[in-house]
Amino acid sequence: MKSSDLFARAKTLMPGGVSSPVRAIRPYPFYVERAAGSHLSTVDGTDLVDCCLGYGPLILGHAHPAVREAIERQLEKGWLYGTPTPLELDLAGMIIADHPAVDMVRFVSSGSEATMAAIRLARGYTGKQDIIKVEGGFHGAHDAVLVKAGSGATTLGVPDSAGVLADLTAHTRQVPYNDPEALETLLSGNDDVAAFILEPVMGNIGPVIPDDSYLADVREITAAYDVLLILDEVITGYRVGIGGAEVLYGVKPDLATFGKIIGGGLPIGAFGGRRDIMELVAPAGPVYQAGTFSGNPASLAAGYATLRYLHDHPEVYRRLDDATRAIGEAAADVRKGSFVRMGSLFKHFFRDEPPQNYREVKECDTEAFSRFWKAMFEAGIFLPPSQFETNFLSAAHTEQDIEQIADAYELCLFA
């Protein structure tokens, strides 16, 4: 069956015909039959260079041999026990060693679950009710963070989804990204804030890059007001380098959340931080968290193999940085828009200047992006189908792939 036929059937079986909203490409999504390295093969016989990579987890590419072999070895032993496994210690030990701010970790099954647990833990540790997030920052699909962008630092949270209680989101405040003054103004008038959670690099609308002193200022301000700092490194963790944004920018959070790359392409999440905070998590302490699939051995095996490979091949990060630079050079003289990159993350924004926050991202010409996306797809390049999603590269992208992407950028942006 072709993608159009499959989608017609899917709409009768699943809401909107998809398992996640971003996959609802119009007029219908393409269905993938297989993937290897940097390429996707669709049921319609189309070959695509993949710059989505599962929205970030596949830093080594699809079906990388080291990861596949680790999964296969684990599958021979079984894939769900409901008990602790030695693999938990291996992966936990590596994450802790790579992140100076992380003394202990707890594995969960998704990034959303990790941020939800970290927020609950922050409230349990501090005894305070409110949290602050950045406007446009995405921390999963749970109620406390599904909040519309407000109009200023004093704005109360408004639910961004039907079914989310206004009483709950009233405890979620928002400030603009790259605006430490707004954060300090909010904290100076509110002594009931448990934590400030933010993506150090805004990945779900970006990449939007922090100003030179922003993260250092945030750390100083939160510490001064006795507010926990939670770095959401679900995207940036191991994507911007070993140790993530914490090490890259030299900022030490109280708690951090992880996902995507630490599972090597299989479902996973984790949260971690200071020992005195983490020891409040059940069964050691009173903050409850549990999950049937937490610490799933197949995910742990895939994640450990991925991180082991990155440790053994640090040149991957340099190669990826060089690759996005080459793509950016192809878009350098475009008449409309701005190209932003950080390591293996990149994006062309249809806005004259690189955006510094969510409100500036929202100024982008989404119709121009839609035309560009379709042209890139016709050129054999799969980009995330939204102006508000980051593009990714992997270690599997070859020089030929990068040349094809760069040529397509030049062709489609100047068309």
C-alpha positions, 0 to 999 in steps of 0.5 A: 500500500502507498502512503496515501492509502495507509493514511486513509486507513490510519485516520479511521484507527487513530486520532488524526491518523498519527501517534504524535501531532508533528507527524501529521504532514499535509496532505498525508504523511509519508510512511517509512519502510526501513532506515539505514545510516542517514537515509530513509526508504518510504513505502512509495519507493522514495529515498530521503536523506534524513535530517530529522533523525527521530527528532534528535536521538539518532546521533549515530544514524539509523541502525548503527552496527554498534547499537544494533549489536548491543540490542541484539545481545540484550534481546537474546537475554530477554527485554523486560524483567521488572528487576534491577539490571547491571546495565543500569549501573553502567549507564548511570555511572557514565552519565554521572561521570560526564556531568559534574552536577549529577550525583545520582540519576533515576531512569524513566521511559521518556523525556516528558516523564523525566521533566514531570518527575524533576518538577515534582521533586523540586516541589518536594524538596523546597516545599514551594508550589510554583515553577517558572519556564521559558516562553516557548520552552517545551518540556513534554506533554504533561499538564504543568508545562502545557502553558501558552506563552504569556505577555510578560514576566508577571503573566499567569499560566494559561492552559495550552490544551483542552483538559488541562486545569487552569488551577494547575497551570496557575502555578506555572509562570513564564519569562522570555528566553535570554532575558535574565532581568525578567527572571529576577523581576519575577522572583523578586515578587514571588517567594513561592517558586520551587524551580526554574526549568529551561532548555539551555539551547531552545531546541523545540523552536530552534535552535535558539542560542543563549546570549553569552552570559545568559545561563551564568546569569540564570544560575546566579539569580536562581541561587540568590533567590533559593530557587532550584535550576533544572536544565532540560537536556533532553535535546542537548544532552550528548548532542552538543558534546559530552556533558551536554550544555552543562559542560559546554557552557559551564553552568551547574544546575541543581537538577537535569533531565535527559532523554533521546540520545541516552537511549540510542533510539529506544524509549528512555528518559532520566533525571538527576542532580545533587545527592541531597535532592535525589535522595528524596525520591522513593523508595529512599524518600517521600517523593514518589516516582515509579514506572513499569518500563523504567530502566528497560534493558534494551533501551539501556543497552542501546544507550550505553553503546551509543555513549560508549561510541561517542566517548571512543570517537570524540571526533564525531562532534568536530565532523558534525560541526564542520558539516552544519557550517558547510550547509550554512555557507550554502545559505549565506547569501540568501535574500530572506531569512537567517541560518542558525547552527550549533554543532549538529543542530541547525535551522533556517529561520524565515526571519531577517535576524536570528531569533533570540526568543519565542516571540521572535521565532513566531515572527517567522514567515511560516508560509515561506517555510512550508514552500521551502520544506516541500522543495527540500522534500522534492530534492530528497531531503527530509527536514522536520516539517515545521519552522518550529523544530530543529534539524539534526545531523548524525555521524552517518551523514557522509560528505556526499550527503552534506553536499546534497543537503547544501546544494538543496539548501542553495537551490531551494532558498534561492528559488 
